[in-house]
Amino acid sequence: MKKEVGLIIISVIMGAFGQLFLKIGVNTLEVIEISVIGIVNLIFTPMVFLGLALYFASTITWLMALSKAELSFAYPFIASGYGIVAYFGWQFLGESISALRILGIITIIIGVGIVSISSKK
């Protein structure tokens, strides 16, 4: 089970970094044009492209984890990404995090912890 947990954690972290880079990338754009050319330009914005690449790598890693772990065990770990993304938003983007949001994130992390110790031995 240790290998599956490692793959799950790597997938969640890559997904969180993907969110960070997507946000940084779209913040560099003045307007997102809804057209084929606009979407192509959006995708090839360097930070957006990096974010998408991380999401792709995260998905491949996730599939590897799912091939070994039960879905009901693995899926709740995705929720821990909320805490990571909130931290990244605060640390790198200057976003504010209210006490209520912190409480919600702590609740999510406690839930993930409960799920992680519930695995079959």
PyMOL commands that set and color helices and strands:
alter all, ss='L'
color gray80, all
select helices_A, chain A and resi 2-27+36-43+46-66+71-93+99-116
alter helices_A, ss='H'
color red, helices_A
deselect
rebuild
show_as cartoon
